[in-house]
Amino acid sequence: MTIKRINRGKGHSYLDTETGQPVPGVTTLIDGGMPKKALINWAGDATAEYAVDNWDELGGLSLSERLKRMKGGSTRSATPRRTRAPRSTSSPSG
């Protein structure tokens, strides 16, 4: 299986180049699924780190504005982003 990423404006999708069938991405697969404990913990940690690192700046804002800044405040990713879909040599069933 060879997977190709197709950029579509602000979004993207994946395509199996051998079959022409769409391939779901990671966020599609986990959307609506069980929350992943590690991601929930990472989000809380990232928010707390941002608050501590930007304490003086946040102190002059209203509470609602502080929350807005902290929610989207950290630009660090949990892991480096891939620029290409990984290649798989086996089928999902093994």
Summary of the structure (lengths in Angstrom):
residues: 94
radius of gyration: 18.6
end to end distance: 13.1
largest distance: 56.2
contacts: 162
relative contact order: 0.16
helix: 38%
strand: 15%
